[in-house]
Amino acid sequence: MADNKFQTPEALARCLPMSRLQAVLSGKWKILILWYVAFYRVQRFGALLRRLDGITQSTLTRQLRELEADGFLHREVYPEVPPRVEYTLTAMGESFLPVLNHMLLWSETHLCPPDYVNPYQDVGRGPLPETEA
């Protein structure tokens, strides 16, 4: 069996941050949840539920709670009847915007058909704005 230079303790230690990121962002809907919250700046639960075709209320609730617990989202509850809950990106979530932009551009280049047109370009919206580091 050939030696695998990627199985050394040093190489595996370098993979830990990626493993953590994968664990935090695993879930069918988390990238899209972050995208919509970033794109619209503030999102209410019902708006996300309508935008994410096929997601259940319980799944959306769970994934929002996980993103909040992991520091990507801030949840604001307003003392109104009926209650109003809004989600925004935290500073850490904002720092992830360049990664989301690169994921969008890469997927448009490599995963979309050649004649694909970004629907947001028609309304004057392109990739998310970069934030200052």
C-alpha positions as CSV (number, residue, x, y, z in Angstrom):
1,M,0.0,0.0,0.0
2,A,1.5,3.4,-1.0
3,D,2.1,6.0,1.6
4,N,-0.4,8.8,1.5
5,K,1.1,12.1,2.4
6,F,-2.4,13.5,3.1
7,Q,-2.9,11.1,6.0
8,T,-0.1,12.6,8.2
9,P,-1.2,14.2,11.5
10,E,-0.2,17.6,10.1
11,A,-2.2,17.2,7.0
12,L,-5.2,16.0,8.9
13,A,-5.0,18.9,11.3
14,R,-5.1,21.3,8.4
15,C,-8.4,19.7,7.4
16,L,-10.1,20.4,10.7
17,P,-11.4,23.9,9.8
18,M,-12.9,22.5,6.6
19,S,-14.5,19.7,8.5
20,R,-16.0,22.2,10.9
21,L,-17.3,24.3,8.0
22,Q,-18.8,21.3,6.4
23,A,-20.5,20.3,9.7
24,V,-21.9,23.9,10.2
25,L,-23.2,24.2,6.6
26,S,-24.4,20.7,6.2
27,G,-28.1,20.5,5.5
28,K,-30.0,20.8,2.3
29,W,-31.2,24.3,2.8
30,K,-28.5,26.2,4.8
31,I,-26.6,27.8,1.9
32,L,-29.9,29.0,0.4
33,I,-31.1,30.3,3.7
34,L,-27.9,32.3,4.0
35,W,-28.3,33.5,0.4
36,Y,-31.8,34.8,0.9
37,V,-31.1,36.5,4.2
38,A,-28.0,38.1,2.7
39,F,-29.7,39.1,-0.5
40,Y,-32.8,40.6,1.1
41,R,-30.9,41.8,4.2
42,V,-33.8,41.0,6.6
43,Q,-36.0,37.9,6.2
44,R,-39.1,36.8,8.1
45,F,-39.8,33.1,8.7
46,G,-42.9,33.1,6.3
47,A,-40.9,34.8,3.5
48,L,-38.2,32.1,3.8
49,L,-40.8,29.4,3.9
50,R,-42.3,30.7,0.6
51,R,-39.0,31.2,-1.1
52,L,-37.6,27.7,-0.3
53,D,-39.9,25.5,-2.3
54,G,-40.2,22.1,-0.7
55,I,-38.9,22.9,2.8
56,T,-41.1,22.0,5.8
57,Q,-41.7,24.4,8.7
58,S,-39.9,22.1,11.1
59,T,-36.9,21.8,8.8
60,L,-36.7,25.5,8.3
61,T,-37.0,26.1,12.1
62,R,-34.3,23.6,12.8
63,Q,-31.9,25.0,10.2
64,L,-32.5,28.6,11.3
65,R,-31.8,27.6,14.9
66,E,-28.6,25.9,13.9
67,L,-27.4,28.8,11.8
68,E,-28.2,31.1,14.8
69,A,-26.4,28.8,17.2
70,D,-23.3,28.6,14.9
71,G,-23.1,32.4,14.7
72,F,-24.2,33.1,11.2
73,L,-27.7,34.5,11.9
74,H,-29.3,36.9,14.4
75,R,-32.9,36.3,15.4
76,E,-34.9,39.3,16.5
77,V,-38.3,38.7,18.1
78,Y,-40.7,41.7,18.3
79,P,-43.3,41.8,21.1
80,E,-46.3,42.0,18.8
81,V,-49.4,40.0,18.3
82,P,-49.0,38.0,16.2
83,P,-45.3,37.7,17.0
84,R,-42.9,38.9,14.3
85,V,-39.5,37.3,14.0
86,E,-36.8,38.6,11.6
87,Y,-33.5,37.1,10.7
88,T,-30.4,39.0,9.7
89,L,-26.7,38.1,9.2
90,T,-24.3,38.5,12.1
91,A,-20.9,40.0,11.5
92,M,-19.6,36.4,11.0
93,G,-22.4,35.8,8.5
94,E,-21.5,39.0,6.7
95,S,-17.9,37.8,6.5
96,F,-19.1,34.8,4.7
97,L,-20.6,36.9,1.8
98,P,-17.4,36.7,-0.4
99,V,-17.5,32.9,-0.1
100,L,-21.2,32.9,-1.2
101,N,-20.3,35.2,-4.1
102,H,-17.6,32.8,-5.3
103,M,-19.9,29.9,-4.9
104,L,-22.5,31.7,-7.1
105,L,-20.0,32.6,-9.8
106,W,-18.4,29.1,-9.8
107,S,-21.8,27.4,-10.0
108,E,-22.9,29.7,-12.8
109,T,-19.8,28.9,-14.8
110,H,-19.6,25.1,-14.1
111,L,-23.1,23.9,-13.3
112,C,-25.5,26.0,-15.3
113,P,-26.3,25.4,-19.0
114,P,-24.4,27.7,-21.4
115,D,-27.5,29.8,-22.1
116,Y,-28.2,30.4,-18.4
117,V,-29.0,34.0,-17.6
118,N,-29.0,35.1,-13.9
119,P,-32.6,36.3,-13.3
120,Y,-31.4,38.9,-10.8
121,Q,-29.4,40.7,-13.6
122,D,-32.7,41.7,-15.1
123,V,-33.7,43.6,-12.0
124,G,-30.3,45.3,-11.5
125,R,-29.1,42.8,-8.9
126,G,-25.9,40.8,-9.3
127,P,-23.8,39.1,-6.8
128,L,-24.0,40.1,-3.2
129,P,-22.0,43.2,-2.2
130,E,-18.5,42.4,-0.8
131,T,-18.0,43.5,2.8
132,E,-14.9,45.1,4.1
133,A,-12.7,42.6,6.0
